Structures are given as structure tokens and as C-alpha cells.
């Protein structure tokens, strides 16, 4: 293989495996990590949702930045649902580990909705952003209904 191609391939592989690079010494660390990610995601999504709902003034720059951060966060939590992390300080239901494919599908739907939201948020147009906020909110709720304890 040509050297420069091999280097590029290695760099691409490293970039793709970035979220999976999170390593957890114990289940408690994985729980803390995913809670932190969801907290940041909810904070930045909520900031734009408040604009979309008219509860906060629309600031296009803040909306675009917040949506980008929320979308980035959406990629991170799922590597942290490791074996054994159904026990401890978590609202995650054991069903996650029993229906992994269904859980992953719900996660993917949320991530796709987040990607559309982040794209829409770059438009600077609240009417363009609003429906994508609704789609993300629906995807959050869908997963919580099945996989988060009350
Ligand atoms: C939010 C947030 C969630 C979702 C969910 C939508 O802003 O923090 O978890 O929206 O409430 O139903």
C-alpha cells in the first residue's frame, strides 16, 4: 500500500473510532459519562427548543452553535451502556441490555433527527428549525418511554 494512502486510512479509522475510544474502568464510570453527555445534550437542545417554542428570544448564532454541540453529544453516550452498567445510580432500564437492537435503532433515529436539526439550525430561519426540534423531542421521548425509569 502506498505510504500516504496508508496514513490517510489510519487517520480515517482513528476518527471513526473516536466515540468508541471512551474506556471505562468500572460500570460506575460509564454511568457518569453517559449522564454527563445527556446533560450537556439536553442543555443545548433545550436552549434551542425554548427559542422554537417562543419561550426565549431567537438568537440564530446561539441556536446554530447549541445545535452543533447537541448533535456532537448525540454520538457519544451509547458506547457507555456497557455490561454491568444497568446496576447503580442509573435510570436505564434493564430492557436496554435485553433488546439491544431495538435500543440501538431508537438511538440511531435520535442521532439522525439531531443531524437534521443541526443542519436546519445553520439556516438562521426559525420556521426551518422548528419542525426539526419537534422530531428530536419525539425521538428523545420515544426512547425514554421504553428505556428510562420514571
Ligand atoms: C428535552 C429534554 C428531553 C426531551 C424530552 C422530549 O428538552 O431534555 O429529554 O426534550 O423531554 O419529550
Backbone and ligand atoms as CSV (ligand in chain L), in Angstrom:
chain,resi,resn,atom,element,x,y,z
A,1,UNK,N,N,0.848,-1.205,0.000
A,1,UNK,CA,C,0.000,0.000,0.000
A,1,UNK,C,C,0.879,1.249,0.000
A,2,UNK,N,N,0.478,2.232,-0.768
A,2,UNK,CA,C,1.232,3.486,-0.793
A,2,UNK,C,C,1.214,4.124,0.599
A,3,UNK,N,N,2.359,4.685,0.988
A,3,UNK,CA,C,2.508,5.167,2.367
A,3,UNK,C,C,1.470,6.244,2.736
A,4,UNK,N,N,1.300,7.216,1.831
A,4,UNK,CA,C,0.382,8.314,2.161
A,4,UNK,C,C,-1.064,7.811,2.261
A,5,UNK,N,N,-1.374,6.827,1.399
A,5,UNK,CA,C,-2.728,6.255,1.467
A,5,UNK,C,C,-2.927,5.522,2.790
A,6,UNK,N,N,-1.868,4.773,3.186
A,6,UNK,CA,C,-1.969,4.023,4.439
A,6,UNK,C,C,-2.159,4.974,5.625
A,7,UNK,N,N,-1.429,6.064,5.622
A,7,UNK,CA,C,-1.558,7.064,6.692
A,7,UNK,C,C,-2.967,7.661,6.714
A,8,UNK,N,N,-3.471,7.983,5.525
A,8,UNK,CA,C,-4.822,8.554,5.437
A,8,UNK,C,C,-5.855,7.550,5.943
A,9,UNK,N,N,-5.668,6.285,5.590
A,9,UNK,CA,C,-6.604,5.239,6.028
A,9,UNK,C,C,-6.563,5.096,7.547
A,10,UNK,N,N,-5.355,5.182,8.105
A,10,UNK,CA,C,-5.220,5.081,9.562
A,10,UNK,C,C,-5.888,6.265,10.257
A,11,UNK,N,N,-5.701,7.446,9.691
A,11,UNK,CA,C,-6.307,8.650,10.275
A,11,UNK,C,C,-7.831,8.542,10.224
A,12,UNK,N,N,-8.345,8.058,9.097
A,12,UNK,CA,C,-9.798,7.913,8.950
A,12,UNK,C,C,-10.334,6.908,9.964
A,13,UNK,N,N,-9.617,5.789,10.120
A,13,UNK,CA,C,-10.051,4.768,11.078
A,13,UNK,C,C,-10.033,5.328,12.497
A,14,UNK,N,N,-9.024,6.109,12.823
A,14,UNK,CA,C,-8.919,6.697,14.161
A,14,UNK,C,C,-10.075,7.656,14.410
A,15,UNK,N,N,-10.419,8.454,13.393
A,15,UNK,CA,C,-11.508,9.423,13.540
A,15,UNK,C,C,-12.831,8.698,13.732
A,16,UNK,N,N,-13.052,7.632,12.959
A,16,UNK,CA,C,-14.308,6.894,13.041
A,16,UNK,C,C,-14.469,6.204,14.379
A,17,UNK,N,N,-13.381,5.788,14.976
A,17,UNK,CA,C,-13.479,5.026,16.218
A,17,UNK,C,C,-13.424,5.938,17.444
A,18,UNK,N,N,-13.432,7.231,17.211
A,18,UNK,CA,C,-13.284,8.175,18.322
A,18,UNK,C,C,-14.300,7.968,19.451
A,19,UNK,N,N,-15.614,7.914,19.147
A,19,UNK,CA,C,-16.556,7.733,20.258
A,19,UNK,C,C,-16.316,6.417,20.993
A,20,UNK,N,N,-15.948,5.377,20.250
A,20,UNK,CA,C,-15.739,4.070,20.864
A,20,UNK,C,C,-14.447,4.034,21.674
A,21,UNK,N,N,-13.642,5.077,21.560
A,21,UNK,CA,C,-12.373,5.100,22.279
A,21,UNK,C,C,-12.566,5.363,23.769
A,22,UNK,N,N,-13.773,5.791,24.152
A,22,UNK,CA,C,-14.039,6.006,25.575
A,22,UNK,C,C,-13.915,4.667,26.294
A,23,UNK,N,N,-13.086,4.618,27.301
A,23,UNK,CA,C,-12.862,3.376,28.034
A,23,UNK,C,C,-13.302,3.580,29.471
A,24,UNK,N,N,-13.910,2.565,30.042
A,24,UNK,CA,C,-14.427,2.695,31.393
A,24,UNK,C,C,-13.849,1.600,32.279
A,25,UNK,N,N,-13.227,2.024,33.373
A,25,UNK,CA,C,-12.615,1.062,34.293
A,25,UNK,C,C,-13.690,0.293,35.048
A,26,UNK,N,N,-14.796,0.983,35.356
A,26,UNK,CA,C,-15.877,0.299,36.072
A,26,UNK,C,C,-17.233,0.815,35.590
A,27,UNK,N,N,-18.304,0.027,35.790
A,27,UNK,CA,C,-19.627,0.425,35.318
A,27,UNK,C,C,-20.023,1.833,35.771
A,28,UNK,N,N,-19.663,2.177,36.999
A,28,UNK,CA,C,-19.987,3.492,37.557
A,28,UNK,C,C,-19.413,4.629,36.693
A,29,UNK,N,N,-18.230,4.409,36.145
A,29,UNK,CA,C,-17.605,5.427,35.281
A,29,UNK,C,C,-18.399,5.595,33.987
A,30,UNK,N,N,-18.894,4.485,33.455
A,30,UNK,CA,C,-19.694,4.544,32.231
A,30,UNK,C,C,-21.014,5.276,32.492
A,31,UNK,N,N,-21.607,5.018,33.656
A,31,UNK,CA,C,-22.864,5.686,34.027
A,31,UNK,C,C,-22.644,7.192,34.135
A,32,UNK,N,N,-21.568,7.586,34.808
A,32,UNK,CA,C,-21.254,9.012,34.947
A,32,UNK,C,C,-21.042,9.668,33.590
A,33,UNK,N,N,-20.321,8.982,32.739
A,33,UNK,CA,C,-20.011,9.515,31.403
A,33,UNK,C,C,-21.291,9.753,30.606
A,34,UNK,N,N,-22.148,8.746,30.529
A,34,UNK,CA,C,-23.348,8.923,29.689
A,34,UNK,C,C,-24.301,9.952,30.293
A,35,UNK,N,N,-24.386,10.022,31.635
A,35,UNK,CA,C,-25.227,11.051,32.253
A,35,UNK,C,C,-24.705,12.443,31.914
A,36,UNK,N,N,-23.385,12.611,31.960
A,36,UNK,CA,C,-22.778,13.906,31.639
A,36,UNK,C,C,-23.096,14.289,30.199
A,37,UNK,N,N,-22.985,13.329,29.297
A,37,UNK,CA,C,-23.261,13.592,27.877
A,37,UNK,C,C,-24.728,13.986,27.691
A,38,UNK,N,N,-25.643,13.215,28.298
A,38,UNK,CA,C,-27.071,13.539,28.158
A,38,UNK,C,C,-27.389,14.908,28.775
A,39,UNK,N,N,-26.709,15.254,29.861
A,39,UNK,CA,C,-26.939,16.562,30.493
A,39,UNK,C,C,-26.551,17.701,29.559
A,40,UNK,N,N,-25.383,17.583,28.950
A,40,UNK,CA,C,-24.929,18.634,28.024
A,40,UNK,C,C,-25.838,18.672,26.788
A,41,UNK,N,N,-26.201,17.482,26.298
A,41,UNK,CA,C,-27.078,17.407,25.127
A,41,UNK,C,C,-28.425,18.076,25.419
A,42,UNK,N,N,-29.037,17.753,26.562
A,42,UNK,CA,C,-30.344,18.311,26.913
A,42,UNK,C,C,-30.256,19.822,27.115
A,43,UNK,N,N,-29.148,20.278,27.694
A,43,UNK,CA,C,-28.989,21.709,27.933
A,43,UNK,C,C,-28.961,22.489,26.613
A,44,UNK,N,N,-28.174,21.996,25.669
A,44,UNK,CA,C,-28.045,22.714,24.397
A,44,UNK,C,C,-29.252,22.525,23.492
A,45,UNK,N,N,-29.850,21.328,23.539
A,45,UNK,CA,C,-31.084,21.140,22.774
A,45,UNK,C,C,-32.189,22.012,23.354
A,46,UNK,N,N,-32.285,22.013,24.686
A,46,UNK,CA,C,-33.333,22.775,25.360
A,46,UNK,C,C,-33.250,24.268,25.086
A,47,UNK,N,N,-32.029,24.738,24.936
A,47,UNK,CA,C,-31.828,26.161,24.656
A,47,UNK,C,C,-32.472,26.554,23.323
A,48,UNK,N,N,-32.306,25.692,22.328
A,48,UNK,CA,C,-32.898,25.965,21.011
A,48,UNK,C,C,-34.401,25.682,21.038
A,49,UNK,N,N,-34.801,24.641,21.765
A,49,UNK,CA,C,-36.232,24.314,21.877
A,49,UNK,C,C,-36.992,25.492,22.474
A,50,UNK,N,N,-36.372,26.175,23.455
A,50,UNK,CA,C,-37.008,27.343,24.080
A,50,UNK,C,C,-37.216,28.451,23.038
A,51,UNK,N,N,-36.275,28.593,22.129
A,51,UNK,CA,C,-36.427,29.591,21.047
A,51,UNK,C,C,-37.544,29.172,20.099
A,52,UNK,N,N,-37.572,27.879,19.775
A,52,UNK,CA,C,-38.578,27.364,18.839
A,52,UNK,C,C,-39.984,27.491,19.414
A,53,UNK,N,N,-40.073,27.375,20.749
A,53,UNK,CA,C,-41.384,27.458,21.419
A,53,UNK,C,C,-41.761,28.882,21.812
A,54,UNK,N,N,-40.888,29.828,21.533
A,54,UNK,CA,C,-41.178,31.219,21.872
A,54,UNK,C,C,-40.957,31.561,23.329
A,55,UNK,N,N,-40.297,30.657,24.066
A,55,UNK,CA,C,-40.016,30.919,25.481
A,55,UNK,C,C,-38.711,31.699,25.657
A,56,UNK,N,N,-37.945,31.806,24.583
A,56,UNK,CA,C,-36.702,32.578,24.613
A,56,UNK,C,C,-36.566,33.297,23.278
A,57,UNK,N,N,-35.933,34.479,23.281
A,57,UNK,CA,C,-35.752,35.185,22.011
A,57,UNK,C,C,-34.847,34.393,21.072
A,58,UNK,N,N,-35.151,34.454,19.781
A,58,UNK,CA,C,-34.370,33.709,18.795
A,58,UNK,C,C,-33.036,34.399,18.561
A,59,UNK,N,N,-31.970,33.660,18.817
A,59,UNK,CA,C,-30.621,34.129,18.518
A,59,UNK,C,C,-29.998,33.107,17.562
A,60,UNK,N,N,-29.948,33.432,16.276
A,60,UNK,CA,C,-29.512,32.455,15.265
A,60,UNK,C,C,-28.126,31.873,15.527
A,61,UNK,N,N,-27.212,32.701,15.999
A,61,UNK,CA,C,-25.841,32.229,16.221
A,61,UNK,C,C,-25.798,31.224,17.387
A,62,UNK,N,N,-26.473,31.583,18.474
A,62,UNK,CA,C,-26.531,30.687,19.640
A,62,UNK,C,C,-27.245,29.384,19.264
A,63,UNK,N,N,-28.314,29.508,18.470
A,63,UNK,CA,C,-29.070,28.320,18.056
A,63,UNK,C,C,-28.179,27.378,17.247
A,64,UNK,N,N,-27.447,27.914,16.287
A,64,UNK,CA,C,-26.590,27.079,15.440
A,64,UNK,C,C,-25.481,26.420,16.258
A,65,UNK,N,N,-24.875,27.193,17.157
A,65,UNK,CA,C,-23.798,26.642,17.997
A,65,UNK,C,C,-24.335,25.571,18.945
A,66,UNK,N,N,-25.473,25.856,19.556
A,66,UNK,CA,C,-26.051,24.892,20.502
A,66,UNK,C,C,-26.464,23.607,19.795
A,67,UNK,N,N,-27.061,23.756,18.617
A,67,UNK,CA,C,-27.492,22.563,17.872
A,67,UNK,C,C,-26.286,21.719,17.472
A,68,UNK,N,N,-25.199,22.371,17.121
A,68,UNK,CA,C,-23.990,21.637,16.740
A,68,UNK,C,C,-23.445,20.837,17.932
A,69,UNK,N,N,-23.469,21.474,19.107
A,69,UNK,CA,C,-22.988,20.788,20.315
A,69,UNK,C,C,-23.912,19.616,20.656
A,70,UNK,N,N,-25.241,19.851,20.596
A,70,UNK,CA,C,-26.194,18.778,20.895
A,70,UNK,C,C,-25.991,17.603,19.943
A,71,UNK,N,N,-25.757,17.920,18.665
A,71,UNK,CA,C,-25.563,16.851,17.675
A,71,UNK,C,C,-24.279,16.076,17.955
A,72,UNK,N,N,-23.250,16.790,18.329
A,72,UNK,CA,C,-21.982,16.138,18.678
A,72,UNK,C,C,-22.195,15.196,19.876
A,73,UNK,N,N,-22.904,15.686,20.876
A,73,UNK,CA,C,-23.174,14.874,22.068
A,73,UNK,C,C,-23.971,13.615,21.710
A,74,UNK,N,N,-24.872,13.745,20.730
A,74,UNK,CA,C,-25.760,12.618,20.400
A,74,UNK,C,C,-24.986,11.382,19.949
A,75,UNK,N,N,-23.753,11.565,19.521
A,75,UNK,CA,C,-22.945,10.433,19.044
A,75,UNK,C,C,-22.284,9.676,20.198
A,76,UNK,N,N,-22.222,10.281,21.370
A,76,UNK,CA,C,-21.320,9.774,22.405
A,76,UNK,C,C,-21.866,8.773,23.425
A,77,UNK,N,N,-23.138,8.868,23.841
A,77,UNK,CA,C,-23.497,8.106,25.047
A,77,UNK,C,C,-23.567,6.601,24.883
A,78,UNK,N,N,-23.778,6.117,23.667
A,78,UNK,CA,C,-24.174,4.711,23.518
A,78,UNK,C,C,-23.064,3.699,23.769
A,79,UNK,N,N,-21.813,4.098,23.602
A,79,UNK,CA,C,-20.710,3.176,23.948
A,79,UNK,C,C,-20.626,2.979,25.464
A,80,UNK,N,N,-21.343,3.830,26.208
A,80,UNK,CA,C,-21.248,3.775,27.672
A,80,UNK,C,C,-22.325,2.881,28.302
A,81,UNK,N,N,-23.184,2.288,27.487
A,81,UNK,CA,C,-24.167,1.327,28.031
A,81,UNK,C,C,-23.515,-0.057,28.067
A,82,UNK,N,N,-22.429,-0.154,28.834
A,82,UNK,CA,C,-21.643,-1.382,28.884
A,82,UNK,C,C,-22.286,-2.402,29.825
A,83,UNK,N,N,-21.862,-3.633,29.701
A,83,UNK,CA,C,-22.360,-4.700,30.581
A,83,UNK,C,C,-22.100,-4.325,32.038
A,84,UNK,N,N,-23.081,-4.549,32.875
A,84,UNK,CA,C,-22.945,-4.261,34.298
A,84,UNK,C,C,-23.404,-2.865,34.672
A,85,UNK,N,N,-23.574,-1.991,33.669
A,85,UNK,CA,C,-23.957,-0.607,33.979
A,85,UNK,C,C,-25.474,-0.431,34.017
A,86,UNK,N,N,-26.196,-1.556,34.129
A,86,UNK,CA,C,-27.634,-1.489,34.412
A,86,UNK,C,C,-27.854,-1.399,35.931
A,87,UNK,N,N,-26.775,-1.602,36.689
A,87,UNK,CA,C,-26.831,-1.531,38.155
A,87,UNK,C,C,-26.170,-0.241,38.613
A,88,UNK,N,N,-26.708,0.367,39.693
A,88,UNK,CA,C,-26.085,1.581,40.233
A,88,UNK,C,C,-26.980,2.782,40.080
A,89,UNK,N,N,-26.361,3.960,40.087
A,89,UNK,CA,C,-27.103,5.224,40.046
A,89,UNK,C,C,-27.549,5.522,38.619
A,90,UNK,N,N,-28.485,4.736,38.134
A,90,UNK,CA,C,-28.911,4.912,36.747
A,90,UNK,C,C,-30.418,4.736,36.593
A,91,UNK,N,N,-30.992,5.485,35.666
A,91,UNK,CA,C,-32.410,5.347,35.336
A,91,UNK,C,C,-32.598,4.441,34.121
A,92,UNK,N,N,-31.503,3.875,33.654
A,92,UNK,CA,C,-31.577,2.989,32.486
A,92,UNK,C,C,-32.287,1.688,32.857
A,93,UNK,N,N,-33.260,1.312,32.051
A,93,UNK,CA,C,-33.991,0.070,32.320
A,93,UNK,C,C,-33.201,-1.138,31.818
A,94,UNK,N,N,-33.366,-2.281,32.497
A,94,UNK,CA,C,-32.650,-3.494,32.066
A,94,UNK,C,C,-33.007,-3.936,30.643
A,95,UNK,N,N,-34.169,-3.456,30.148
A,95,UNK,CA,C,-34.585,-3.805,28.776
A,95,UNK,C,C,-33.525,-3.412,27.740
A,96,UNK,N,N,-32.759,-2.368,28.041
A,96,UNK,CA,C,-31.711,-1.923,27.099
A,96,UNK,C,C,-30.788,-3.086,26.749
A,97,UNK,N,N,-30.423,-3.861,27.760
A,97,UNK,CA,C,-29.460,-4.947,27.559
A,97,UNK,C,C,-30.142,-6.205,27.021
A,98,UNK,N,N,-31.489,-6.233,27.078
A,98,UNK,CA,C,-32.227,-7.405,26.583
A,98,UNK,C,C,-32.696,-7.203,25.142
A,99,UNK,N,N,-32.877,-5.915,24.762
A,99,UNK,CA,C,-33.380,-5.585,23.412
A,99,UNK,C,C,-32.403,-4.640,22.758
A,100,UNK,N,N,-31.166,-5.052,22.693
A,100,UNK,CA,C,-30.106,-4.148,22.233
A,100,UNK,C,C,-30.378,-3.600,20.824
A,101,UNK,N,N,-30.883,-4.442,19.928
A,101,UNK,CA,C,-31.123,-3.989,18.548
A,101,UNK,C,C,-32.201,-2.909,18.508
A,102,UNK,N,N,-33.262,-3.114,19.288
A,102,UNK,CA,C,-34.339,-2.107,19.331
A,102,UNK,C,C,-33.837,-0.808,19.948
A,103,UNK,N,N,-33.050,-0.947,21.007
A,103,UNK,CA,C,-32.466,0.235,21.660
A,103,UNK,C,C,-31.547,0.989,20.693
A,104,UNK,N,N,-30.697,0.239,20.010
A,104,UNK,CA,C,-29.783,0.868,19.047
A,104,UNK,C,C,-30.537,1.564,17.917
A,105,UNK,N,N,-31.641,0.957,17.482
A,105,UNK,CA,C,-32.440,1.558,16.405
A,105,UNK,C,C,-33.045,2.879,16.879
A,106,UNK,N,N,-33.507,2.907,18.131
A,106,UNK,CA,C,-34.076,4.148,18.682
A,106,UNK,C,C,-32.981,5.207,18.815
A,107,UNK,N,N,-31.784,4.775,19.195
A,107,UNK,CA,C,-30.655,5.699,19.305
A,107,UNK,C,C,-30.305,6.287,17.939
A,108,UNK,N,N,-30.285,5.438,16.938
A,108,UNK,CA,C,-29.952,5.888,15.578
A,108,UNK,C,C,-30.981,6.902,15.082
A,109,UNK,N,N,-32.241,6.658,15.377
A,109,UNK,CA,C,-33.293,7.604,14.973
A,109,UNK,C,C,-33.053,8.975,15.595
A,110,UNK,N,N,-32.683,8.971,16.857
A,110,UNK,CA,C,-32.391,10.235,17.551
A,110,UNK,C,C,-31.192,10.925,16.908
A,111,UNK,N,N,-30.156,10.150,16.615
A,111,UNK,CA,C,-28.943,10.733,16.031
A,111,UNK,C,C,-29.235,11.331,14.649
A,112,UNK,N,N,-30.091,10.660,13.884
A,112,UNK,CA,C,-30.457,11.176,12.563
A,112,UNK,C,C,-31.283,12.464,12.696
A,113,UNK,N,N,-32.200,12.461,13.658
A,113,UNK,CA,C,-33.007,13.663,13.901
A,113,UNK,C,C,-32.102,14.821,14.348
A,114,UNK,N,N,-31.121,14.517,15.160
A,114,UNK,CA,C,-30.160,15.532,15.621
A,114,UNK,C,C,-29.357,16.103,14.459
A,115,UNK,N,N,-28.979,15.250,13.526
A,115,UNK,CA,C,-28.192,15.709,12.371
A,115,UNK,C,C,-29.029,16.679,11.529
A,116,UNK,N,N,-30.310,16.357,11.342
A,116,UNK,CA,C,-31.190,17.238,10.570
A,116,UNK,C,C,-31.422,18.554,11.315
A,117,UNK,N,N,-31.539,18.439,12.629
A,117,UNK,CA,C,-31.708,19.618,13.490
A,117,UNK,C,C,-30.484,20.541,13.379
A,118,UNK,N,N,-29.302,19.961,13.455
A,118,UNK,CA,C,-28.072,20.765,13.400
A,118,UNK,C,C,-27.934,21.451,12.034
A,119,UNK,N,N,-28.327,20.745,10.990
A,119,UNK,CA,C,-28.296,21.338,9.643
A,119,UNK,C,C,-29.298,22.487,9.554
A,120,UNK,N,N,-30.513,22.241,10.029
A,120,UNK,CA,C,-31.563,23.266,9.984
A,120,UNK,C,C,-31.168,24.496,10.794
A,121,UNK,N,N,-30.481,24.261,11.909
A,121,UNK,CA,C,-30.119,25.371,12.805
A,121,UNK,C,C,-29.118,26.324,12.155
A,122,UNK,N,N,-28.429,25.844,11.112
A,122,UNK,CA,C,-27.486,26.712,10.393
A,122,UNK,C,C,-28.213,27.668,9.443
A,123,UNK,N,N,-29.510,27.427,9.230
A,123,UNK,CA,C,-30.262,28.237,8.255
A,123,UNK,C,C,-30.545,29.648,8.756
A,124,UNK,N,N,-30.572,29.805,10.067
A,124,UNK,CA,C,-30.916,31.109,10.628
A,124,UNK,C,C,-32.399,31.420,10.534
A,125,UNK,N,N,-33.200,30.418,10.164
A,125,UNK,CA,C,-34.638,30.603,9.979
A,125,UNK,C,C,-35.406,29.724,10.967
A,126,UNK,N,N,-36.115,30.371,11.890
A,126,UNK,CA,C,-36.797,29.626,12.951
A,126,UNK,C,C,-37.878,28.694,12.406
A,127,UNK,N,N,-38.513,29.080,11.305
A,127,UNK,CA,C,-39.537,28.215,10.710
A,127,UNK,C,C,-38.939,26.935,10.125
A,128,UNK,N,N,-37.673,27.013,9.739
A,128,UNK,CA,C,-36.968,25.825,9.239
A,128,UNK,C,C,-36.525,24.942,10.404
A,129,UNK,N,N,-36.149,25.593,11.496
A,129,UNK,CA,C,-35.621,24.877,12.657
A,129,UNK,C,C,-36.727,24.140,13.420
A,130,UNK,N,N,-37.880,24.809,13.546
A,130,UNK,CA,C,-38.956,24.338,14.441
A,130,UNK,C,C,-39.355,22.861,14.239
A,131,UNK,N,N,-39.650,22.437,13.002
A,131,UNK,CA,C,-40.051,21.023,12.857
A,131,UNK,C,C,-38.951,20.027,13.241
A,132,UNK,N,N,-37.702,20.434,13.073
A,132,UNK,CA,C,-36.616,19.504,13.428
A,132,UNK,C,C,-36.461,19.412,14.946
A,133,UNK,N,N,-36.830,20.468,15.646
A,133,UNK,CA,C,-36.859,20.433,17.117
A,133,UNK,C,C,-37.926,19.432,17.564
A,134,UNK,N,N,-39.072,19.491,16.913
A,134,UNK,CA,C,-40.152,18.554,17.220
A,134,UNK,C,C,-39.718,17.108,16.997
A,135,UNK,N,N,-38.992,16.865,15.918
A,135,UNK,CA,C,-38.548,15.500,15.599
A,135,UNK,C,C,-37.544,14.993,16.629
A,136,UNK,N,N,-36.626,15.870,17.044
A,136,UNK,CA,C,-35.656,15.458,18.074
A,136,UNK,C,C,-36.382,15.173,19.386
A,137,UNK,N,N,-37.274,16.077,19.777
A,137,UNK,CA,C,-38.028,15.884,21.019
A,137,UNK,C,C,-38.801,14.568,21.004
A,138,UNK,N,N,-39.377,14.243,19.863
A,138,UNK,CA,C,-40.115,12.984,19.714
A,138,UNK,C,C,-39.205,11.775,19.862
A,139,UNK,N,N,-38.002,11.883,19.293
A,139,UNK,CA,C,-37.040,10.772,19.369
A,139,UNK,C,C,-36.535,10.596,20.803
A,140,UNK,N,N,-36.350,11.707,21.528
A,140,UNK,CA,C,-35.943,11.630,22.947
A,140,UNK,C,C,-37.028,10.902,23.740
A,141,UNK,N,N,-38.267,11.377,23.529
A,141,UNK,CA,C,-39.398,10.827,24.287
A,141,UNK,C,C,-39.599,9.344,23.985
A,142,UNK,N,N,-39.477,8.989,22.721
A,142,UNK,CA,C,-39.654,7.601,22.288
A,142,UNK,C,C,-38.746,6.661,23.082
A,143,UNK,N,N,-37.487,7.050,23.209
A,143,UNK,CA,C,-36.523,6.217,23.924
A,143,UNK,C,C,-36.790,6.222,25.438
A,144,UNK,N,N,-37.130,7.410,25.963
A,144,UNK,CA,C,-37.399,7.491,27.403
A,144,UNK,C,C,-38.596,6.638,27.792
A,145,UNK,N,N,-39.644,6.655,26.951
A,145,UNK,CA,C,-40.852,5.879,27.247
A,145,UNK,C,C,-40.533,4.386,27.429
A,146,UNK,N,N,-39.625,3.877,26.623
A,146,UNK,CA,C,-39.318,2.444,26.670
A,146,UNK,C,C,-38.158,2.093,27.590
A,147,UNK,N,N,-37.202,2.985,27.696
A,147,UNK,CA,C,-35.912,2.582,28.279
A,147,UNK,C,C,-35.431,3.398,29.474
A,148,UNK,N,N,-36.219,4.376,29.920
A,148,UNK,CA,C,-35.819,5.119,31.112
A,148,UNK,C,C,-36.846,4.934,32.220
A,149,UNK,N,N,-36.347,4.651,33.421
A,149,UNK,CA,C,-37.236,4.530,34.577
A,149,UNK,C,C,-37.835,5.889,34.912
A,150,UNK,N,N,-39.006,5.861,35.564
A,150,UNK,CA,C,-39.696,7.104,35.947
A,150,UNK,C,C,-38.807,7.998,36.798
L,1,LIG,C1,C,-35.813,17.957,26.132
L,1,LIG,C2,C,-35.192,17.076,27.053
L,1,LIG,C3,C,-35.652,15.837,26.821
L,1,LIG,C4,C,-36.589,15.870,25.690
L,1,LIG,C5,C,-37.912,15.265,26.020
L,1,LIG,C6,C,-38.857,15.364,24.862
L,1,LIG,O1,O,-35.602,19.143,26.023
L,1,LIG,O2,O,-34.318,17.375,27.981
L,1,LIG,O3,O,-35.330,14.752,27.445
L,1,LIG,O4,O,-36.682,17.253,25.327
L,1,LIG,O5,O,-38.465,15.925,27.126
L,1,LIG,O6,O,-40.070,14.769,25.173
